[in-house]
Amino acid sequence: MRILICDDDELIVGQLQKLINCFFQQEHLKCPEISVFHNGESLLEDSGKKDILFLDVEMPGMNGIYVGNELKKANTNIIIFIVTSFMEYLDEAMKFHVFRYLSKPLDRQRFFRNMKDAIGLYHSISFKIPVETRQGIFSINTSSIISVEATGRRVLVHTSARDYESVHNMQYWLEKLPQNCFFQTHRSYIVNFEYIKNFDHYLIYMSDNRFNAYLTRRKYTDFKKSYFMYLESMR
């Protein structure tokens, strides 16, 4: 894991570094690499891994909204915290799905709560799972799985790259996939919340336009609650 800070305010940079170190110390975890940038240009030029980013909005040159948009285009899995005193930027920041919005001055307890959620999301995104097929075993990121579908006697794992015919049944996948990101909407479908475009009482429409999934009436309420909780965790 690599954590980045992009802010031209040295005081805030120092506070963030201290809070990050304290968080990992409290969780009895080794603190990962922390890289600091004082403007958006240098951050965009950086070719290193970008997992979690604390991003200021008001900086010389490129502002944080532009930088955040560019980084999300390059890597949709980057977890971005907007750190600013200017709440008027909230709507613009939400357009590229920032994870959370932290206001200055920073509150320690709120920071720790949000950081814990970010680490949980990071692990669910980066978690790899083996897909066993008759042709072999493939290791894929769970974040690339759009849905799992049972059709006849076949179980298909639909991913953003290709489909895999799994040798395991739906119960296996229900137990293996992280419950905060996946939901069984019907006995024949497990969907990834990340790829949902919209839904009604009967169907779930996936954002890639390749797949739809059935939604049973008895699961509608639980599905809606779980999906909204997922969306809330992504704010």
N, C-alpha and C positions, 0 to 999 in steps of 0.2 A: 504494500500500500504506500502511496505517496500523497501527502497533503500539501496544498499550495495556498499561499496568502498573496493577494494582489491588492495593495493599498499604499497610497503615498504618505499616509500618516504614520510616522515611526512609533508614536505612542500606542496606536491601535494595533500595529503589527506586534509590538512587544506584549500587549495584553493577550492577543490571540495565541501567540507562541506559549505564553505562560499557562493559559487555560487549556490548551491542547495537551501540554505536558502533564498538567495536573489531572486531566481526565483519564489519560492512560495509566497514570500512577495509581489513581483511585480504583481503576478496573483491574489492576495487577497485570497490565499488559505492557509489552515493549512499545515505546513510542516510535512510530514510523518516521521516515524522512519528511522533514518540513522544508519546503522551498519558498523563498520570499521574492516577490516582484513588486516594483514600485510604479509600474505603468503597464497598460494593456499591451503595448507594442512588444515589450520584452517577454510577456507571458505568451503571446501568440507565436513568437519566434522559438519558444522552448519546445524541443522535440521529445522531452521525457514523458513518462507515464503521468496521467492526470486522473486521480481517483476522486478526491474531495477538494473543493476549492472554496475559499472565503474571498469574496470579490466585492470591492468597493465600487460605487457607482460614479461618484464625482472624482475624476482623476485628470491630470494634464494629458492632452492628446485624446486618444480613444476613451470613450466612457465605458463603464462596466456593462451597460445594456448591450452595446455593440459587441464587446468582447465575449460576453456570455453567449450571445447568439452564435457567434463564430465557433466557439468551443463546442456547443451542443450540436452544431452541424457536423463537426468532425468526430464527435464521440457522444452519442445519445446517453451513454451510461454515466457520464461525469455527474457527480453530485455537487450542486452549486448552492452555497449560502450567499445571499446578498447581505452585505454589512454596510449600513448607511444610516444617516440621520434624516434622509429625504424620503419620506413615505410616499410622496407623489409618484415615485418611480415604480411602485408596487405593481400596477397594472401592466406596465411594459415588461417588467421582469417575469411576470407570470406567463407571458406569451411564449417564453422558451423553457417553461417548466422548471423554474428554480426549485430547490428542495425546501428551503426555509428562508425567511426574511428576518435578519437580526438587526435590531435598532441599536444605535449608539446612544448612551454608553452601554457597554455589554453587561448583561446580567449573568452571573456565574451559574446559578441553578438552572436558568432557562437554557444557557449554553450547554450544560451537561446533559440535560434531557434531550435536546435536539441532536447532540453529538452521538448519543447512544442510539437514537433512531437511524442516524446516517450510517453508523457502523453496521447495524442490522441490515439496512438496505444494501450496503456494499457487499456483504457476504452473500446475500440472496442473489445479487446480480452476477457476482463472480463465481458462484457455486457451479461446479461441473458435475455432470451426471453421465454414467455410461448407458448407451442405448445398444442393447444386444439384439442383433438381427441374425438371420440365417447366413448372411454373408460375412459377418464379423461383428466386432464390438467397436462402437464409435463414442468418443468422449466429446460432449457438447455442453455449452453454457446453458443453464436453465433459462436465462434471459432471451435466448434465441428461439425457444419453444413457443409457438403460437397457440397450439391446442393439441390435445390427444383425442383421437376419434376411434371408436369401435364400430367397424362396419362389417357385418357378417361375422366371420371367425377371425378377421384381421384387426389388429390394433395399430393404427398409424400415428406416428409422432410427426406432426407438421412443424417444420422450423422455417426460419426466414431464408435459409439456403436451399433446403431440400426436404423430402419426406423420407421417414424410416419406418419399415414394417417391424415392429417390436415382437419379440418372442414372449413377452410378458403381458399379463392381462391388465384391465383397467384398475383393479384393486392395487396392484403393484405400483402403478403410476400415481394413484391417489395418495399412497403412503410415502412415496419418494419425493414428490414435488413439494416445495415450500408452500405452506398453507396461506401465508400472508400475500402470496402473488397468484395462486391458482385456486380455481373453484370448479367442482363438478356440478354442472348445470343440468345434467341429464345423464341417465345411465350410460349413454354413448359418447358423452363429451366432457372433457376437462379443458377449461380455457385459462389463458394467461391474461390477467387484468390489464397488463401493459398494452395489449394489442386491441382492446375493445374500442370500437368507434361509437356505437350506441346500441341500445337494446329496447325491446318492448316486452310485453308479457309472454311472448312465445319464442322470440328469436333474439340471438345476440349477433350483432354484425361486427366482424373483425376489420381492423383498419387497413389490412393489406388487400381487401376486396376479393381474396381467394376463398375464404371460408366463412360460413355462418354456423352457429351452434344452436341446438334446441334448448329452450329453457322451460322446465316443467313448472306448472302452477304452484305446486307445493314448495318449490325451492325459490320462488321469486323473491319473497321477503328476505330470506337469509342471504340470497345472492346480492340483492340491492344494498343491504347493510354492509356486507363484506366489501363490496366494490367501493362504496362511499368511504369506508374506513381506509381502503387502499389509496384512494385519491387524496384523502386528508393527509396521509403519511407522506405523500409526494410534494406537498406544499412547502 
